Amino acid sequence: MTSIETTAFAALDKEGRLLNAVFKGPTGKPGYYGFRGDIALKFQPKMADEARPPEFKLEQIVAVAKEGTGKIEKLAGYLHDFAHFEEFKKIVLPLLSPDGVYFLFVNNVDLLAKYTISVDGVTFTVLACDETTVWKELSEYAGLDKNDFKKLDGGGKVQLVLEKAAEAKETYEVLSIEDALSRAEPVKNRNANRPV
């Protein structure tokens, strides 16, 4: 049974960065460990003993890591503001591999935006995410519907959606991170159009 200690998630877990886990455990594929939840990118200063919620995080993560590699092999997540990429780069990028498959869904990019960025040899597919979830967007991107997940447990679902998304991955216009960040739009209020 694969344990978190043998994977790239171990350091994040020790630092208390793995939050709101919908799934956290072996995926059913030998040697793989999955995580579905949030990764805290920047903590707020602690007041006395009170642990405060992070200032911001990489949200709605779907990720798998192979034991013994020290790397997260596949990951998709949501950044509410592309400017948070700098913090993401410090915390998460060292755990990623040039051979991995990574999707970043971003709030403040053009809704039709689809591009590829490469940072320190690691390639990301950047896509817009407005009024939906990473899970839904990734499932659609991978060509899956809810029937494909019916007989799977949490780990099986995480493994399947990431493997199928990796197979479906396309290469879009390649931008430098500076260019991508310069195209960022104002952050949209995610509660603006919600019914009360």
Secondary structure, DSSP 8 states (H G I E B T S, - for coil): ---GGGSTHHHHHHTT-EEEEEEEEE-SSTTEEEEEEEEEEE----BTTB----SEEEEEEEEEEETTS-SEEEEEEEESSGGGHHHHHHHTGGGEEEEEEEEEEETTS-TT-EEEEEETTEEEEEEE-SSS-HHHHHHHHTT--HHHHTT--HHHHHHHHHHHHHHH----EEE-HHHHHHT------TTTT---
